Amino acid sequence: MATIDSEATAVGAATRGVIDTFDRYVVPNYRRFPVCLVKGEGSRVWDAEGREYLDLFPGWGCNLLGHCPAPVVKAVQEQVARLIHVPNTWYTEPQGEWAKLLSERSFGGQAFFCNSGTEANEAAIKLVRLRSNGEKYKIITFQGGFHGRTMGSVTATAQPKYHEGLGPMLAGFQYAPHGDLAAVERIIDDRTGGILVEPILGEGGVVPAPPGFLEGLRRICDERDMLLVFDEVQCGCGRTGTWFGYQHFGVTPDVMTLAKSLCAGIAGGAMLTTVELAKHLRPGMHASTFGGNPIAAAAGVATIRMIEEQGLLEHVGRAADAFRTRLLAMKERCDAIREVRVIGMMIGIELAVDGAAVVQACLDRKLLVNATQGRVIRLLPAMNVTQADIEEGCDRLAAAITEVAAGGAA
């Protein structure tokens, strides 16, 4: 397939040296583009050859405020100079403040801190089981969902491709079609202790829960004395224009898991639950050496404050409208676009052509995006993305989709 810029992804000497080091010393468990990124600011990144890219999928959604947001950088720099790490056998001011800010903006519970989304979901899985001393150990999850890569979380992920070669999987997970309340009712038994669901499927293609679905799950859990767990690793922390995705639906979970954008790019995860349920995660039952460390906590606090001080929840609404307008107009002109889904700064563009080919065509135009589920282009732009970046990104994306569609890729 021809590209518009033969130098866009050419591997220079600096990048080649890095790739050679990786080939020799790093486990090849990722498919990497031949680009070595060295610097970022806002929605822009630069590679080792000095080329600039527009990033509409910054950090796989972790860089909620763009690359190197000044308030977060400042908070981390100041914290590193004071205290880098102490174990959770001691109190630290930043962790307590971070938990307080999250509690006040959600359902008023308590936080367990870890380092990633899969760890947060493992904590939630344990909490469901501990609540009944293991008697109600089964958890219902949904096809198309994604919950992480550790054994409990990957078993919870109802996508067979993630289970290949890993069996036997962890006992106790039952899968239902996404959106199907009747199927949920059919598979519940007296050993079922909870339901784990993403309010908005992320890796599943940016698909919001259908009307009435989360309300129905809440009703079922209340009637059956089960816990409702929302995985908000992708949709939480302000990305959708509310602090948490569940707030769009008016359904409050018993447990919520967070990560990715929680610390604006610094590694951090959290499980939030009610004060009453938190008592079941008693000392000795679960822990995380680096969870809630001073650096992550300082970044988490700074992230929340930056969002509020700069009015970014309100900005997300305006940016979402701008993306929606451009993408729907693009759909009218391009038969290769089947559907556009915009929920704040979670955007899915379902195509009739191969998504990976479009990602490569975007990279040729120095635009960074993601493909999931084969034919869905996924964007997770920074909350503070500018109007100019939106216009430029949509122009480049339209050209990439048009090129792939004209080439007959399928």
Buried (B, 14 or more C-beta within 10 A) or exposed (E): EEBEEEEBBEBBEBBEEBBEEBEEEEEEEEEEEBBBBEEBEBBBBBBBBEBEBBBBBBBBBBBBBBBBBEBBBEBBEEBEEEBEEEEBEEEBEBBEBBBEBBBEBBBEBBBBBBBBBBBBBBBBBBBBBBBBEEEBBBBBBBBBBBBBEBEBBBBBBBBEEBBEEEEEBBEBBBBBEBBBBEBBEEEBEEEBBBBBBBBBBBBBBBBBBEEEBBBBBBBBBEEBEBBBBBBBBBBBBBBBBBBBBBBBBEBBBBBBBBBBBBBBBBBBBBBBBBEEBBEBBEEEEBBBEBBBBBBBBBBBBBBBBBBBEBEBBEBBEEBBEBBBEBBEEBBEEBEBBEEBBBBBBBBBBBBBBBBBBBBBBBBBBBBBBBBBBEBBBBBBBBBBBBEEBBEBBBBBBBBBBBBBBEBEBE
